[in-house]
Amino acid sequence: MARARTERMLNLLFVLLNSRTPLTREQIRERVPGYGDSNEAFERMFERDKAALRDLAIPVETKPVDMFHDDVLGYRIDRSDWLMPEISISAKERTYLALAASAWQNAQLSTAARQAVSSVDAREQGAEISVPVSLAKGRRHITEILAAIANGKTVVLDYVGLNQSEVVKRTIDPWRALLHSGHWYLIGFDQDKGEVRTFRTDRIVGDLVETKHDILESMPKDYDLSAITDTWEHSDKDATIATVLVRPGRAASLRVLATTCEIGDDWDELTIPYHHESQLIGLIASSCDVTRVKSPQSLQDSVTRIVSTTLSVHNFGK
């Protein structure tokens, strides 16, 4: 019972948060699952949920639906009154947060993390700092990556890239593990390609294996890791706008990112700005049963490719 109420309150929160205009009680009842069939049950549960949200300091506003008819009231949550502004922290602050989260979340990483941090401390002040932390998608391989970096050994992995439909074996000289936009990345020298490459760790299929071979190419002392993230975070062009259809009351992680939400009968239409496809592909693919990419076509193709590849790897498509 408690779990059902929590889920219902979260759905109510996201519906009100993503509505540009106040929603009537009837609209809320249609959009939020779990309010029962009778009017009496809906009124009782809605009043209780609304009060609980306000007790949590969530500003549920009551406003007229129509400026010319103030007798019909609706409800919404103003994003500017509740959502926190974007947080900007320095590289050194990111390091301290990473160390704290790493110690708290995954004790198995402690030895490898200390070795990685010692290499950071040895750098000159002002250098780019990147300390991995056991968070986000793809963290399953971080222990092996950190150990291989500390031991100076190459790693072998099976990888599925964004533009590929098959699994390819790669031999990598690991340089750094990097956390960005909710995903883990391995940065290193690809011996097969003969160049520096970036690999998103949740696209590694199966196990990542540390070999007995020493790395062939070490990371240059003047290699600028920040140049990689600057390319991802500060694109020269404006943000791309994605239009994503989601089932009512579903895909909460996408609704939080949306700047607008058009309420529909069968689908809600979200408008989500992004600079890099990796910010959205994983979220959309993981909820592909209740989401559809309307535009752009390139994002739709990338999601379809990832889902199809995942199904084929796990033999779900047979």
Backbone bond lengths (Angstrom), bond angles and torsions (degrees), N, CA, C in turn:
res aa  C-N    CA-C-N  psi(-1)  N-CA   C-N-CA  omega(-1)  CA-C   N-CA-C  phi
1 M - - - 1.453 - - 1.520 110.95 -
2 A 1.360 116.73 -46.24 1.460 120.76 -179.45 1.525 110.64 -62.95
3 R 1.342 116.63 -39.85 1.460 120.03 179.88 1.522 110.92 -65.17
4 A 1.344 117.15 -40.36 1.466 120.69 179.57 1.520 110.55 -63.94
5 R 1.332 116.66 -39.56 1.461 119.11 179.92 1.528 111.06 -68.39
6 T 1.338 116.35 -40.39 1.467 119.57 178.31 1.521 111.28 -61.51
7 E 1.329 116.24 -43.49 1.459 120.31 178.22 1.530 111.22 -63.58
8 R 1.328 116.18 -39.74 1.461 120.01 179.18 1.522 111.27 -65.92
9 M 1.325 116.83 -40.73 1.469 120.21 178.78 1.519 111.74 -66.01
10 L 1.343 116.98 -38.31 1.462 119.41 177.06 1.519 111.04 -64.60
11 N 1.324 116.26 -42.29 1.458 119.59 177.28 1.524 111.09 -61.75
12 L 1.341 116.44 -41.42 1.463 120.45 177.09 1.524 110.63 -62.18
13 L 1.332 116.60 -42.09 1.461 121.13 179.08 1.523 111.36 -59.05
14 F 1.335 117.29 -48.32 1.466 120.19 -176.25 1.528 111.73 -70.76
15 V 1.331 117.05 -34.16 1.464 119.24 177.58 1.533 110.53 -64.99
16 L 1.334 117.08 -46.72 1.459 120.50 179.89 1.526 111.92 -68.36
17 L 1.322 116.15 -34.99 1.457 120.78 -178.44 1.525 112.13 -69.25
18 N 1.321 117.08 -31.06 1.463 121.06 -174.94 1.528 113.23 -100.08
19 S 1.305 116.88 9.75 1.455 120.37 178.06 1.524 110.34 -98.22
20 R 1.327 116.46 129.40 1.462 120.43 179.75 1.526 111.98 -80.74
21 T 1.311 117.00 -19.86 1.457 121.95 179.23 1.517 109.41 -125.20
22 P 1.333 118.03 154.95 1.471 119.97 178.17 1.530 111.32 -60.22
23 L 1.327 116.13 140.73 1.457 122.49 179.60 1.519 109.74 -103.28
24 T 1.314 116.23 136.26 1.452 120.25 176.98 1.527 109.87 -73.29
25 R 1.322 115.92 168.30 1.461 119.91 177.90 1.524 110.91 -61.58
26 E 1.327 116.65 -37.51 1.460 119.67 179.36 1.525 110.97 -64.12
27 Q 1.343 117.11 -41.99 1.469 120.64 178.64 1.523 111.32 -65.51
28 I 1.332 115.96 -39.32 1.464 119.39 178.73 1.519 110.49 -64.82
29 R 1.293 116.57 -40.84 1.462 120.54 179.78 1.530 110.97 -63.29
30 E 1.335 117.00 -34.97 1.464 121.06 178.26 1.517 112.10 -72.29
31 R 1.364 116.72 -36.45 1.462 121.05 -172.53 1.527 112.99 -86.24
32 V 1.314 117.91 -27.70 1.470 121.17 -173.35 1.530 109.43 -106.32
33 P 1.336 117.52 115.35 1.473 120.39 178.63 1.532 111.36 -69.66
34 G 1.330 115.76 151.67 1.454 120.14 170.08 1.500 116.54 102.65
35 Y 1.355 118.30 5.89 1.449 119.61 -176.98 1.531 113.83 -92.02
36 G 1.306 117.43 5.27 1.460 119.55 174.66 1.518 112.49 81.26
37 D 1.326 114.19 179.12 1.465 120.45 -174.35 1.522 113.54 -96.72
38 S 1.301 117.84 -29.98 1.463 119.90 -175.01 1.522 111.32 -88.76
39 N 1.341 115.18 150.01 1.462 121.04 177.91 1.523 111.23 -63.63
40 E 1.315 115.47 -37.62 1.463 119.82 -178.90 1.526 110.96 -64.32
41 A 1.340 116.53 -43.34 1.469 119.65 179.72 1.519 110.55 -65.46
42 F 1.321 117.22 -40.93 1.464 120.05 179.13 1.522 111.02 -61.64
43 E 1.323 116.68 -48.65 1.462 120.01 -177.90 1.521 110.86 -59.61
44 R 1.309 116.97 -42.81 1.466 120.66 -178.31 1.532 111.30 -66.00
45 M 1.342 116.58 -46.82 1.475 119.59 -177.66 1.515 111.35 -70.41
46 F 1.332 117.68 -38.72 1.463 120.14 -178.67 1.522 110.96 -65.10
47 E 1.328 117.19 -43.94 1.464 119.69 178.96 1.524 110.85 -62.04
48 R 1.338 116.88 -39.25 1.464 120.43 178.84 1.530 111.29 -67.31
49 D 1.334 117.29 -42.06 1.467 120.77 179.65 1.521 110.88 -67.08
50 K 1.320 116.19 -41.51 1.469 120.30 -179.94 1.520 110.75 -62.50
51 A 1.316 116.55 -42.93 1.462 120.35 178.37 1.527 111.39 -65.69
52 A 1.336 116.77 -38.27 1.468 120.29 179.61 1.524 110.96 -65.23
53 L 1.323 117.89 -40.10 1.466 120.84 177.76 1.529 110.60 -63.86
54 R 1.308 116.46 -41.35 1.465 119.16 179.17 1.525 111.37 -68.04
55 D 1.335 116.87 -33.48 1.468 119.85 175.39 1.522 111.65 -63.92
56 L 1.337 116.55 -24.91 1.463 121.68 177.73 1.524 111.88 -88.75
57 A 1.342 116.81 12.87 1.473 123.46 178.81 1.525 112.01 67.77
58 I 1.327 116.40 26.64 1.464 121.04 174.74 1.524 107.71 -94.59
59 P 1.330 118.60 116.58 1.466 121.45 -171.29 1.528 113.50 -77.25
60 V 1.330 116.30 84.90 1.461 120.83 175.13 1.529 107.68 -78.66
61 E 1.334 116.41 111.70 1.456 121.32 -176.86 1.526 111.16 -88.93
62 T 1.316 115.54 145.61 1.462 121.97 172.84 1.524 107.40 -113.32
63 K 1.330 116.15 116.26 1.464 121.10 -175.63 1.521 110.32 -138.55
64 P 1.330 116.66 156.64 1.464 119.29 174.44 1.526 110.65 -63.53
65 V 1.307 116.49 138.50 1.460 120.67 177.85 1.517 110.68 -70.97
66 D 1.327 116.67 -36.85 1.464 122.79 -178.54 1.524 108.10 -123.74
67 M 1.328 116.80 128.43 1.455 120.63 -177.32 1.528 112.21 -64.10
68 F 1.332 116.65 -20.70 1.452 120.28 -179.39 1.535 112.10 -93.47
69 H 1.331 116.91 -10.22 1.464 121.11 179.75 1.520 108.28 -135.74
70 D 1.322 116.04 86.88 1.457 119.96 -174.53 1.526 113.37 -80.83
71 D 1.332 117.34 7.36 1.453 119.16 178.27 1.528 112.23 -86.31
72 V 1.355 117.65 -13.67 1.463 122.12 177.50 1.526 107.98 -101.72
73 L 1.314 116.92 112.79 1.464 121.36 -175.02 1.527 111.47 -99.76
74 G 1.333 115.05 150.20 1.450 121.94 176.74 1.518 110.23 -134.58
75 Y 1.336 115.65 176.59 1.463 121.00 -175.12 1.517 109.95 -133.47
76 R 1.338 116.03 143.45 1.459 121.59 175.34 1.519 108.94 -159.57
77 I 1.334 115.42 168.45 1.464 122.12 175.33 1.518 107.77 -122.47
78 D 1.304 117.56 121.90 1.463 122.38 178.82 1.524 108.82 -78.01
79 R 1.344 115.93 119.99 1.470 120.17 -178.50 1.523 111.99 -57.10
80 S 1.311 117.02 -40.67 1.463 120.37 -175.80 1.525 112.40 -66.92
81 D 1.345 117.12 -21.65 1.463 120.41 180.00 1.522 113.09 -87.60
82 W 1.338 116.02 -13.32 1.461 117.65 -173.64 1.518 114.35 -127.27
83 L 1.335 119.43 -46.70 1.458 120.80 -176.66 1.519 110.53 -67.86
84 M 1.312 116.01 141.17 1.459 121.30 178.96 1.525 110.46 -73.63
85 P 1.326 118.03 147.50 1.466 119.74 174.03 1.515 110.30 -67.59
86 E 1.326 116.00 163.60 1.462 120.32 -179.93 1.525 110.34 -61.56
87 I 1.308 115.47 133.91 1.466 121.10 -178.67 1.521 109.77 -92.80
88 S 1.316 116.24 129.17 1.463 121.11 178.21 1.524 108.60 -115.21
89 I 1.339 116.48 122.44 1.456 120.84 179.86 1.525 109.06 -128.41
90 S 1.306 115.31 154.91 1.459 120.95 -178.23 1.527 110.67 -79.08
91 A 1.346 115.26 170.02 1.459 120.53 178.50 1.522 111.39 -62.13
92 K 1.333 116.17 -38.83 1.468 119.09 -179.68 1.526 110.79 -68.48
93 E 1.334 116.82 -38.84 1.456 119.67 177.02 1.528 111.54 -65.25
94 R 1.332 116.71 -37.39 1.455 120.18 175.93 1.523 110.64 -61.32
95 T 1.315 116.13 -36.76 1.459 120.82 179.49 1.530 110.88 -62.93
96 Y 1.346 116.66 -47.53 1.453 120.21 -178.99 1.535 111.00 -63.83
97 L 1.327 116.89 -41.44 1.461 120.14 177.54 1.526 110.83 -63.75
98 A 1.329 116.14 -39.02 1.458 120.53 179.81 1.528 111.37 -64.09
99 L 1.322 115.21 -43.05 1.459 119.08 179.52 1.527 111.20 -63.14
100 A 1.326 116.36 -43.56 1.464 120.25 -179.36 1.524 110.94 -63.98
101 A 1.330 116.86 -45.17 1.471 120.36 -178.87 1.516 111.55 -67.58
102 S 1.332 115.88 -36.93 1.456 119.69 179.97 1.528 111.11 -64.45
103 A 1.336 116.13 -43.56 1.462 120.16 -179.97 1.520 111.16 -66.13
104 W 1.312 116.01 -33.66 1.466 120.04 -177.19 1.520 112.49 -78.39
105 Q 1.332 117.09 -39.98 1.457 119.83 -168.25 1.522 115.30 -91.12
106 N 1.319 118.33 -34.45 1.458 117.86 -173.60 1.514 110.50 -143.94
107 A 1.313 116.08 97.55 1.464 120.28 -176.86 1.518 111.65 -65.63
108 Q 1.325 118.13 -24.25 1.452 121.44 -178.96 1.521 112.24 -65.18
109 L 1.329 116.27 -20.01 1.467 119.72 -178.33 1.521 113.00 -87.99
110 S 1.331 117.58 -3.98 1.456 119.31 -168.18 1.518 113.79 -58.90
111 T 1.339 117.54 -46.34 1.463 120.35 -177.56 1.524 111.44 -64.17
112 A 1.331 115.98 -50.22 1.458 119.67 -179.63 1.519 111.37 -64.42
113 A 1.350 117.18 -35.99 1.457 120.12 -179.69 1.521 111.01 -66.10
114 R 1.353 116.47 -40.75 1.464 118.93 179.16 1.519 111.25 -62.87
115 Q 1.345 116.76 -38.74 1.455 119.61 178.23 1.522 110.94 -66.09
116 A 1.344 115.58 -38.93 1.464 118.45 178.72 1.517 110.87 -67.29
117 V 1.349 116.55 -40.16 1.459 120.25 -179.37 1.518 111.13 -66.84
118 S 1.348 117.35 -35.99 1.462 119.65 -179.79 1.514 111.35 -61.32
119 S 1.332 115.96 -34.60 1.461 118.76 178.22 1.522 110.73 -70.04
120 V 1.347 116.42 -30.60 1.463 120.49 176.88 1.518 110.25 -69.31
121 D 1.346 116.09 -44.72 1.462 120.50 -178.52 1.522 111.72 -62.90
122 A 1.336 117.27 -26.63 1.457 120.56 -177.51 1.521 112.58 -77.24
123 R 1.348 116.29 -11.42 1.462 117.90 -178.14 1.514 111.49 -77.62
124 E 1.300 115.42 164.84 1.451 120.19 178.12 1.515 109.44 -71.77
125 Q 1.307 116.11 150.71 1.451 120.83 -179.80 1.526 109.52 -63.07
126 G 1.311 115.78 135.97 1.457 120.05 -179.47 1.498 113.35 99.80
127 A 1.330 118.04 -11.97 1.465 120.20 178.63 1.514 109.66 -72.77
128 E 1.319 116.17 157.25 1.467 120.81 178.78 1.520 110.11 -64.89
129 I 1.301 116.89 132.33 1.451 122.50 -178.16 1.514 109.31 -110.93
130 S 1.315 116.62 131.81 1.466 120.95 177.93 1.510 109.25 -141.78
131 V 1.324 116.57 103.55 1.457 121.59 178.98 1.511 108.58 -113.94
132 P 1.320 118.60 123.98 1.453 119.97 -178.22 1.521 112.70 -70.71
133 V 1.313 114.86 156.32 1.456 121.26 179.54 1.518 107.47 -141.58
134 S 1.335 115.60 142.38 1.464 119.61 -174.37 1.520 110.99 -78.31
135 L 1.323 115.97 71.46 1.444 122.66 178.20 1.512 108.79 -134.85
136 A 1.345 115.62 170.69 1.461 122.97 170.45 1.510 113.49 70.94
137 K 1.335 114.58 -179.45 1.456 120.75 -176.93 1.522 110.69 -74.90
138 G 1.331 115.85 146.25 1.454 120.22 177.51 1.508 114.78 84.72
139 R 1.352 117.68 13.13 1.465 119.18 -175.14 1.524 112.95 -76.27
140 R 1.344 117.67 -7.27 1.459 120.31 -176.58 1.519 112.14 -59.39
141 H 1.336 117.82 -30.46 1.460 120.97 -174.77 1.539 112.98 -98.05
142 I 1.328 117.50 1.29 1.461 119.21 -173.67 1.519 112.52 -65.35
143 T 1.327 117.81 -36.38 1.462 120.23 178.54 1.525 110.77 -58.47
144 E 1.344 116.52 -47.29 1.471 120.79 179.93 1.521 111.71 -65.92
145 I 1.329 116.62 -38.83 1.471 119.97 -179.39 1.522 110.54 -65.05
146 L 1.337 116.75 -46.22 1.464 120.38 179.47 1.525 111.37 -61.82
147 A 1.327 116.29 -41.49 1.458 120.05 -179.70 1.524 110.68 -64.46
148 A 1.341 117.01 -42.28 1.461 120.40 -179.80 1.528 111.34 -65.87
149 I 1.336 116.66 -38.15 1.467 120.37 177.31 1.528 109.83 -63.44
150 A 1.329 116.09 -45.83 1.463 120.15 -179.61 1.526 111.93 -64.76
151 N 1.348 117.18 -34.33 1.470 121.46 -178.04 1.524 112.83 -87.69
152 G 1.331 117.68 -10.21 1.457 120.62 -179.27 1.518 113.37 68.05
153 K 1.351 117.21 34.59 1.461 121.95 -177.41 1.534 110.64 -112.49
154 T 1.330 115.64 151.50 1.454 120.63 176.31 1.532 109.70 -74.12
155 V 1.332 115.35 159.04 1.456 121.06 176.32 1.527 108.90 -124.58
156 V 1.318 115.76 151.41 1.464 122.38 176.91 1.530 107.61 -118.90
157 L 1.324 116.18 134.47 1.456 120.19 -178.04 1.516 110.47 -148.48
158 D 1.322 115.86 156.31 1.462 123.08 172.06 1.515 107.51 -100.99
159 Y 1.334 116.56 128.87 1.460 120.42 -168.23 1.523 111.40 -133.57
160 V 1.339 114.91 142.58 1.465 121.77 174.41 1.517 107.61 -117.82
161 G 1.338 117.97 112.35 1.448 122.20 179.44 1.512 112.04 -83.60
162 L 1.335 115.49 170.87 1.465 120.45 -178.94 1.521 111.85 -61.42
163 N 1.323 117.23 -37.77 1.460 121.38 -174.51 1.522 112.46 -100.38
164 Q 1.328 116.65 20.88 1.454 120.22 -178.38 1.527 110.19 -120.84
165 S 1.316 116.33 154.82 1.449 121.27 177.37 1.526 111.40 -117.33
166 E 1.336 116.63 5.18 1.454 119.98 -179.86 1.523 110.21 -136.64
167 V 1.332 114.74 159.59 1.461 121.26 -179.66 1.524 109.44 -82.25
168 V 1.344 116.13 131.48 1.467 121.87 -178.79 1.524 109.07 -121.42
169 K 1.332 116.78 133.24 1.467 121.45 178.19 1.527 109.24 -80.30
170 R 1.344 116.63 133.15 1.461 122.19 -178.84 1.523 109.91 -126.96
171 T 1.329 115.93 143.89 1.462 122.50 172.47 1.528 107.64 -113.31
172 I 1.334 116.35 119.48 1.460 121.47 -168.90 1.525 111.23 -123.86
173 D 1.324 115.93 137.39 1.461 121.94 165.85 1.532 106.78 -87.89
174 P 1.325 119.22 103.78 1.475 120.87 -173.15 1.525 111.88 -73.74
175 W 1.326 115.84 132.39 1.456 121.38 178.97 1.526 112.51 -108.68
176 R 1.322 115.93 -51.87 1.462 119.96 -177.18 1.529 110.40 -148.93
177 A 1.334 115.36 151.33 1.468 121.98 166.46 1.522 106.34 -104.02
178 L 1.308 116.26 130.79 1.464 120.95 -171.95 1.522 109.67 -129.17
179 L 1.325 117.31 132.07 1.455 123.03 177.09 1.522 109.33 -100.03
180 H 1.336 116.82 124.93 1.463 120.36 -178.41 1.524 110.00 -151.01
181 S 1.343 115.96 130.08 1.472 122.88 174.78 1.527 112.36 50.59
182 G 1.334 116.17 41.60 1.447 119.84 175.65 1.521 115.39 80.06
183 H 1.325 117.79 11.23 1.460 121.23 -179.35 1.529 109.71 -133.55
184 W 1.339 115.07 148.32 1.458 121.07 173.27 1.531 109.94 -91.23
185 Y 1.325 115.55 141.56 1.459 121.77 177.46 1.526 109.94 -128.16
186 L 1.330 115.85 143.72 1.456 122.47 171.09 1.517 107.94 -105.31
187 I 1.321 116.20 122.78 1.464 121.60 177.08 1.520 108.07 -108.05
188 G 1.322 116.50 128.73 1.454 119.36 -178.96 1.517 112.21 -171.17
189 F 1.322 115.11 -178.68 1.465 121.83 -179.42 1.522 108.75 -92.67
190 D 1.325 115.91 119.71 1.462 122.44 179.87 1.530 108.38 -83.93
191 Q 1.333 116.74 109.71 1.464 119.84 -177.71 1.525 111.81 -66.95
192 D 1.321 117.61 -28.33 1.462 120.18 -179.72 1.529 111.57 -74.53
193 K 1.329 116.46 -37.42 1.468 120.65 179.87 1.521 112.84 -90.26
194 G 1.343 116.33 -20.35 1.460 120.13 -179.07 1.509 113.90 72.49
195 E 1.341 116.33 30.93 1.462 119.98 -179.19 1.524 110.51 -156.53
196 V 1.326 115.04 166.96 1.458 120.64 178.90 1.527 108.88 -73.30
197 R 1.326 116.46 132.88 1.454 121.74 -179.31 1.531 110.26 -134.19
198 T 1.331 115.27 158.33 1.458 122.67 175.77 1.516 108.94 -117.11
199 F 1.335 117.44 131.08 1.460 122.16 -176.67 1.527 109.33 -123.76
200 R 1.328 116.22 127.31 1.451 119.51 175.00 1.520 108.01 -80.91
201 T 1.338 116.33 123.75 1.457 119.58 -167.41 1.526 113.74 -69.98
202 D 1.349 118.77 -21.60 1.461 117.77 178.13 1.521 111.98 -77.66
203 R 1.354 117.35 -1.13 1.465 120.79 173.52 1.527 111.42 -100.71
204 I 1.329 116.09 6.31 1.458 120.27 173.66 1.524 108.18 -80.44
205 V 1.320 116.38 124.97 1.462 121.89 -177.46 1.535 108.95 -95.64
206 G 1.319 116.46 125.45 1.463 119.47 179.24 1.520 111.64 78.32
207 D 1.328 116.00 -148.05 1.454 121.61 -175.16 1.519 112.39 -91.72
208 L 1.328 115.33 150.58 1.463 122.93 169.65 1.528 106.79 -100.32
209 V 1.336 117.27 124.29 1.465 121.62 -171.28 1.524 110.80 -113.57
210 E 1.320 115.87 127.01 1.467 120.38 172.85 1.526 108.75 -81.20
211 T 1.345 117.13 129.14 1.457 121.29 -178.85 1.531 110.35 -91.44
212 K 1.332 115.61 -179.87 1.463 120.77 176.42 1.518 112.46 -91.24
213 H 1.334 116.49 0.65 1.462 120.81 -174.65 1.521 111.05 -91.75
214 D 1.339 115.37 136.44 1.461 120.02 174.53 1.520 109.87 -68.78
215 I 1.337 115.61 152.15 1.462 119.45 179.67 1.528 109.98 -65.55
216 L 1.327 115.22 146.85 1.466 120.59 179.68 1.526 111.81 -87.67
217 E 1.340 115.73 -36.56 1.460 120.90 -177.63 1.525 109.74 -122.06
218 S 1.315 116.44 116.42 1.459 120.69 175.27 1.523 110.07 -85.66
219 M 1.317 116.75 157.38 1.456 120.44 178.79 1.525 109.25 -69.86
220 P 1.334 117.62 126.06 1.471 119.59 178.59 1.529 111.38 -58.91
221 K 1.317 116.25 146.80 1.463 120.01 -178.62 1.518 112.35 -62.91
222 D 1.336 116.46 -28.68 1.461 119.56 -178.44 1.534 112.30 -97.27
223 Y 1.344 116.77 13.12 1.468 118.95 -178.58 1.523 109.34 -69.14
224 D 1.320 117.00 128.33 1.455 122.57 -173.88 1.533 110.21 -98.69
225 L 1.330 116.13 99.09 1.459 120.03 178.32 1.520 112.04 -66.08
226 S 1.328 116.40 -29.93 1.462 118.64 -177.21 1.521 111.81 -65.62
227 A 1.347 116.96 -22.91 1.464 119.42 179.32 1.523 111.59 -63.51
228 I 1.337 115.93 -31.30 1.463 120.06 179.46 1.517 110.62 -68.93
229 T 1.333 116.87 -50.21 1.460 119.56 -178.81 1.519 111.79 -69.98
230 D 1.330 117.51 -31.28 1.467 119.51 176.71 1.519 110.40 -61.97
231 T 1.324 116.52 -36.89 1.461 120.38 178.51 1.518 110.48 -65.43
232 W 1.333 116.23 -38.10 1.465 120.03 179.63 1.524 111.77 -73.09
233 E 1.341 116.81 -44.11 1.455 121.05 -169.63 1.521 113.81 -86.56
234 H 1.335 117.46 -31.03 1.460 120.80 -174.09 1.520 109.61 -121.97
235 S 1.300 114.96 73.13 1.454 119.95 179.77 1.520 109.81 -70.57
236 D 1.348 116.12 146.30 1.464 120.43 178.23 1.526 111.43 -68.88
237 K 1.302 117.18 -23.43 1.458 120.29 -179.66 1.525 110.26 -98.69
238 D 1.313 115.69 164.99 1.449 120.55 177.79 1.521 110.21 -66.80
239 A 1.324 114.87 161.80 1.458 119.71 179.45 1.527 110.59 -61.81
240 T 1.327 115.79 142.82 1.461 121.39 173.37 1.527 108.35 -79.01
241 I 1.309 116.16 142.25 1.457 120.87 -178.81 1.523 109.47 -103.92
242 A 1.317 115.52 121.56 1.463 120.97 176.77 1.520 109.50 -100.67
243 T 1.318 115.49 139.15 1.462 121.42 173.05 1.520 107.70 -112.01
244 V 1.324 115.81 116.03 1.463 121.55 -173.65 1.519 109.21 -123.12
245 L 1.325 116.15 131.76 1.455 122.18 176.16 1.521 109.38 -94.74
246 V 1.325 117.21 132.15 1.467 121.53 179.72 1.517 109.26 -133.06
247 R 1.321 115.31 149.37 1.450 120.29 177.57 1.536 110.23 -68.41
248 P 1.313 117.66 148.94 1.471 120.92 -179.78 1.525 111.77 -54.81
249 G 1.331 115.57 131.21 1.448 121.24 176.45 1.507 115.72 74.93
250 R 1.342 118.28 8.20 1.464 121.58 -177.76 1.522 110.41 -118.00
251 A 1.365 115.45 175.14 1.476 123.23 176.91 1.529 111.99 55.72
252 A 1.324 115.86 54.72 1.460 120.38 -177.83 1.524 112.54 -60.90
253 S 1.343 117.72 -37.16 1.461 120.50 -178.09 1.517 111.88 -64.12
254 L 1.326 117.91 -30.70 1.466 121.48 176.61 1.528 111.07 -79.36
255 R 1.310 117.15 -35.54 1.458 120.13 -179.54 1.530 111.94 -63.05
256 V 1.331 116.49 -34.48 1.460 120.30 179.07 1.529 111.00 -63.92
257 L 1.349 117.54 -33.79 1.454 121.80 -178.19 1.520 112.77 -81.09
258 A 1.328 117.50 -14.73 1.459 121.12 -173.25 1.523 111.65 -73.33
259 T 1.338 115.20 141.45 1.466 120.37 173.69 1.519 111.15 -90.15
260 T 1.338 117.51 -26.86 1.453 121.53 174.61 1.519 109.36 -140.10
261 C 1.329 115.69 156.26 1.459 121.39 177.68 1.523 108.72 -143.16
262 E 1.326 115.69 115.50 1.457 121.35 177.02 1.527 108.52 -94.80
263 I 1.321 116.07 118.22 1.458 121.66 -178.50 1.531 109.81 -76.27
264 G 1.332 116.77 129.30 1.452 121.66 178.41 1.513 111.45 -125.28
265 D 1.327 116.83 179.09 1.460 120.72 -179.67 1.524 111.70 -73.89
266 D 1.345 116.51 -50.95 1.466 121.32 -178.13 1.518 112.61 -104.27
267 W 1.340 116.89 -28.76 1.460 122.01 -177.19 1.522 109.52 -135.10
268 D 1.328 116.41 143.91 1.459 122.13 167.92 1.524 107.80 -98.81
269 E 1.319 117.15 139.71 1.466 121.39 -176.83 1.521 109.90 -104.57
270 L 1.338 116.51 115.74 1.463 122.70 -179.44 1.524 110.53 -99.56
271 T 1.319 115.87 141.95 1.451 122.28 171.84 1.524 108.08 -109.79
272 I 1.341 117.20 117.86 1.466 121.44 -173.47 1.537 109.73 -128.26
273 P 1.327 119.19 117.14 1.471 121.02 174.85 1.526 110.76 -81.19
274 Y 1.347 116.52 145.14 1.466 119.92 177.46 1.529 109.11 -154.10
275 H 1.345 115.63 156.66 1.458 122.08 178.40 1.518 111.94 -106.50
276 H 1.331 116.23 -25.77 1.460 120.26 -177.29 1.521 108.16 -139.27
277 E 1.334 117.23 136.18 1.457 120.91 -175.47 1.518 112.68 -59.19
278 S 1.325 117.07 -28.35 1.465 120.03 -178.09 1.525 111.85 -62.17
279 Q 1.337 117.42 -20.17 1.452 120.65 178.75 1.535 111.72 -68.68
280 L 1.334 117.17 -23.88 1.458 120.23 -173.14 1.526 114.57 -119.63
281 I 1.332 117.50 -30.68 1.461 120.33 -170.19 1.528 111.82 -56.28
282 G 1.327 117.19 -47.78 1.452 120.26 -178.05 1.520 112.53 -62.70
283 L 1.335 116.42 -41.34 1.462 120.25 -179.64 1.525 111.29 -66.27
284 I 1.340 116.47 -41.09 1.463 119.70 -179.22 1.523 110.50 -70.92
285 A 1.330 116.42 -45.02 1.464 120.13 -177.80 1.528 111.59 -63.18
286 S 1.328 117.13 -36.74 1.468 120.02 -178.62 1.519 112.84 -71.47
287 S 1.327 117.01 -16.26 1.472 120.59 177.08 1.522 110.59 -123.55
288 C 1.351 115.98 36.30 1.460 120.93 -173.19 1.526 112.75 -64.88
289 D 1.337 117.59 -18.63 1.463 119.59 179.49 1.525 112.67 -74.54
290 V 1.343 117.17 -17.60 1.470 120.03 -178.47 1.525 112.10 -126.13
291 T 1.330 118.08 12.83 1.466 121.48 -179.79 1.516 110.89 -131.53
292 R 1.332 115.93 154.57 1.456 123.32 173.42 1.522 107.83 -142.43
293 V 1.328 116.97 134.22 1.464 120.73 176.02 1.533 108.14 -87.33
294 K 1.306 115.97 118.78 1.458 121.07 179.38 1.527 111.06 -86.10
295 S 1.333 115.77 -40.88 1.466 122.08 176.92 1.523 108.46 -163.76
296 P 1.345 118.05 156.01 1.466 127.70 -0.79 1.532 111.31 -79.36
297 Q 1.321 115.60 166.54 1.453 120.84 -178.09 1.524 111.71 -64.32
298 S 1.335 117.48 -34.87 1.466 120.91 -178.76 1.525 111.44 -62.63
299 L 1.327 117.20 -39.00 1.466 120.78 177.60 1.523 110.09 -68.44
300 Q 1.316 116.48 -41.62 1.464 120.40 177.51 1.525 111.07 -60.06
301 D 1.343 116.85 -42.59 1.466 120.58 179.62 1.523 111.18 -64.97
302 S 1.334 117.11 -40.30 1.466 120.67 -178.91 1.527 111.07 -65.44
303 V 1.334 116.56 -42.53 1.467 120.03 178.74 1.523 110.25 -64.60
304 T 1.336 116.88 -44.03 1.463 120.89 179.28 1.523 110.86 -60.72
305 R 1.334 116.47 -40.28 1.461 120.83 -178.90 1.532 110.99 -66.49
306 I 1.313 117.08 -43.41 1.461 120.96 -179.89 1.530 110.68 -65.26
307 V 1.328 117.20 -44.83 1.465 120.71 -179.53 1.526 110.53 -64.30
308 S 1.341 117.00 -44.16 1.464 120.88 -178.99 1.525 111.30 -64.37
309 T 1.334 116.41 -41.57 1.449 120.82 179.04 1.517 111.57 -64.79
310 T 1.327 115.86 -42.79 1.463 119.87 178.85 1.519 111.20 -62.37
311 L 1.328 116.99 -42.15 1.447 120.35 178.81 1.526 111.66 -63.81
312 S 1.344 116.25 -41.13 1.461 119.17 -178.69 1.524 111.54 -68.74
313 V 1.348 116.48 -37.11 1.470 120.18 179.93 1.519 110.40 -64.05
314 H 1.323 116.70 -37.99 1.465 120.39 -177.20 1.523 112.32 -95.67
315 N 1.330 116.24 9.64 1.469 122.28 175.89 1.520 113.34 60.40
316 F 1.377 115.02 27.97 1.444 117.65 178.02 1.511 112.06 -78.86
317 G 1.312 116.04 -18.85 1.456 119.68 -174.52 1.490 113.89 -83.99
318 K 1.339 118.31 -6.92 1.473 121.20 -177.25 1.520 111.46 -80.24
